[in-house]
Amino acid sequence: MLRSTLALTCAVSSLTLAQAEEVRLKNQPYGEDVRQQFDLYLPDEVSGEKRPLIVFVHGGSWQSGDKRQAWTKRRLFLDRGFAVASLNYRFWPDVTAQGMVEDIAAALSQLIDGADQFGIDEDRIVMIGHSAGAHLVSVLGTNERYLEAAGLSFDDLAAIVSLDTGRYDIETSLEGVSFSPFGGGDSALFGNSLDEWRDVSPLRRVVDGENHPAFLVVAAADRPESDLRTQVRPFLSRLFGAGVQSDFYRAERRSHVGLFQRFGRENDPTTKTAIAFMEDVFARRQASKREDTWSLAPSVMKGTSAAPRPLGTADSLLAPWQEGFAVTRSGEDGLTRLDFYDPAQNQWTDGLIFSDDDRPGSALFTATVETDRRGAPIAATPFLLIGTSQESRPLASRAPRLYTLTPSDMTAPEAIELGTPIKRPIDVSITAFGQHRDSVTGADLVFAAASPASAGIYAAGVAPQDHRRLVWSDQPEFTGRPLEDITGFATCGGHFFAGSANALYRRIDGPRPQWTVLSNLRVDPAVRQLARRAGFPWRGMETLGALHCGTAKGQPALVFGLHNAVLSADLERGRVTVETDLRDLALTDQGLAVLHASLERAATLNQQTEQEEVVFGLSFTLGDAASTMSADPDGSPSTGYLLSRHAHPTETVFSIEAIDLKGKDAATPFGAVTGLAVHHQPRAAQAAIFALGRNAALAHRPLGR
């Protein structure tokens, strides 16, 4: 094999990468034969980040075709930051299919050799083949001997996109055809023995537990049913059975030829499916490369001076505080505790024990105030806010109550009652906290939402004369409809938003603020359909979960959970998009049969517009006792789940990660992840994500660079 560098015959020979509108390296040889050449196209915008590579392998019945067929496909992928290669290979009858696969492996090896020179990410290489090319790349993705002969392995391939072939099992497709070494047509093309046929039969080469690349199998609308029955479906079944990440797409209204003609166009459904699939594969590979081993913090019951503390079933909450975390938890003794965890020392310290009269822990939040109520700058002052939940009692009047702590006084929290006491026998609680700097007054404000909805949303700021206390408004800024609890706040695009299961609201800043409806979720058709599918007993009892500022198609958007789904709403008109069904995702990703799913908390891992990554804690109600979620004899699940949302400019990709949180030191197992935070240890080289379980087990893992 000829091992030349990629710089041999640059078609734009006098220009640097940064100067060229599009860099084209044409007719790069990877062997001695005139057909052993490839073209490489690089995006015109040069950044410091490495780019994924797509390698096109053309079709043509193994005896015709040319790499120039990818010319019209390149632009869309270049615009999305991909490098694009297209290669020629030798044809039948000069070589058999085995020789063609050897050619493709040799070309791939040379492209990888030049990866550093041209900024190609060796962990994100995808091969896309059409027709005969689809068969050849599928062989490469299932028979590692061809890669090994070129000095490569399955690790060098992220994914295979197979665009419409009916040759996944040569033995079956040529059933009844005799072997002939002298011009035996198809039989000789694939070899002259059964072993040779099987050598280039992707179906026969899939191995359980092998590190095969991911597969997207595409079938055109005119693909014969006989091929689907004997080739496509058995191949997919074999991939699934071997644990290979794989998916199938039927290109409706696309013929075998039309499928490839339209591939690479902006609005082509097959292209959109392929891009989404590749981005999902890349996200999974990136996650698998991390130092993703979860470690358990010591049990909160250990290392404290208090007596052993049995943990109850109420949710525990987590909030960053000083150089560690504050955690609220409820014990079986009826008392709620606030403890503190120091990641640097990996130990707990006692905080506060609250009486049975009110139960802190309905909401927990850290706010840092840097301007007073007039908008004047002040020294940054942190506050820890603890919301309470008070059960209804006959003839008792109760007002929503919260506590605040400051670093200067950690032993005597200030109790604040919001508004006037409610005289009805009804539960009263703080449901959410938030923070926002008023764009008109410049004041840093802290917000508390109270339940019942008639209690409303209250705002607080620090007075110019006393920066150690939050001063709360006497009257709510906003009151919701009956039975409409505000359960989340988010600052997004310079605006402040609140959310309930019925609506999303936007605050109009100023000395006399107002709240307007951004989106009426009760009448939105997509949300109504989700609500109908929710089923008893959740229908009508749903709450909005984990309201978060994210991106959708490259634009700021509100992201939230509702009715077993993840949704997003644009900030201008409040248009709602259903992004994924959590129950379907739990089944495909983790094998879980889920009756009800909700988002609990959110933490941002990567805030780059081009590739934002946010994780959410998940809470599942299982509908199948035989699911893969492990459980103690008492039925308490010992696995927690996180949802990762990777937002790209064109697609949003989701995956679910399982965490074994029982461990030998965990106080009790738990299922829901109710607290999430990213912690940057002072002077440490790496950040870590912390996940808190419903029953106060705390796990953490480093974040990859």
Sequence and secondary structure as in RCSB ss.txt:
>XXXX:A:sequence
MLRSTLALTCAVSSLTLAQAEEVRLKNQPYGEDVRQQFDLYLPDEVSGEKRPLIVFVHGGSWQSGDKRQAWTKRR
LFLDRGFAVASLNYRFWPDVTAQGMVEDIAAALSQLIDGADQFGIDEDRIVMIGHSAGAHLVSVLGTNERYLEAA
GLSFDDLAAIVSLDTGRYDIETSLEGVSFSPFGGGDSALFGNSLDEWRDVSPLRRVVDGENHPAFLVVAAADRPE
SDLRTQVRPFLSRLFGAGVQSDFYRAERRSHVGLFQRFGRENDPTTKTAIAFMEDVFARRQASKREDTWSLAPSV
MKGTSAAPRPLGTADSLLAPWQEGFAVTRSGEDGLTRLDFYDPAQNQWTDGLIFSDDDRPGSALFTATVETDRRG
APIAATPFLLIGTSQESRPLASRAPRLYTLTPSDMTAPEAIELGTPIKRPIDVSITAFGQHRDSVTGADLVFAAA
SPASAGIYAAGVAPQDHRRLVWSDQPEFTGRPLEDITGFATCGGHFFAGSANALYRRIDGPRPQWTVLSNLRVDP
AVRQLARRAGFPWRGMETLGALHCGTAKGQPALVFGLHNAVLSADLERGRVTVETDLRDLALTDQGLAVLHASLE
RAATLNQQTEQEEVVFGLSFTLGDAASTMSADPDGSPSTGYLLSRHAHPTETVFSIEAIDLKGKDAATPFGAVTG
LAVHHQPRAAQAAIFALGRNAALAHRPLGR
>XXXX:A:secstr
     TTTTBTTTT  TTT SSEEEEEEESSSSTT EEEEEE SS  SS EEEEEEE  STTT   GGGGGGGHH
HHHHTT EEEEE    TTTS HHHHHHHHHHHHHHHHHTTTTTTEEEEEEEEEEETHHHHHHHHHTT HHHHHHT
T  GGG  EEEEES S S HHHHTTT    TTT THHHHT SSHHHHHHT HHHH  TT    EEEEEEETTS H
HHIIIIIHHHHHHHHHTT  EEEEEETT  HHHHHHHTT TT HHHHHHHHHHHHHHHHHHHHHS    EE   T
TSS SS    B SS  EEEEETTEEEEEEEBTTS EEEEEEETTTTEEEEEEEE SSSEEEEEEEEEEEEE TTS
 EEEEEEEEEEEEEE   TT  B  EEEEEETTEEEEEEEEE SS B SS  EEEEEEEEEE TTT  EEEEEEE
ESGGGEEEEEEEETTEEEEEEE SS SB   TT    EEEEETTEEEEE SSEEEEEE SSS EEEEEEETTT H
HHHHHHHHH TTTTTT   EEEEEEEETTEEEEEEEETTEEEEEETTT  EEEEEEHHHHHHHHH   EEEEEEE
EEEEEE  TTSEEEEEEEEEEES TTSSS B TTS B EEEEEEEEE SS EEEEEEEEE  TTT SS  S EEE
EEEEE TT S EEEEEEETTS EEEEE   
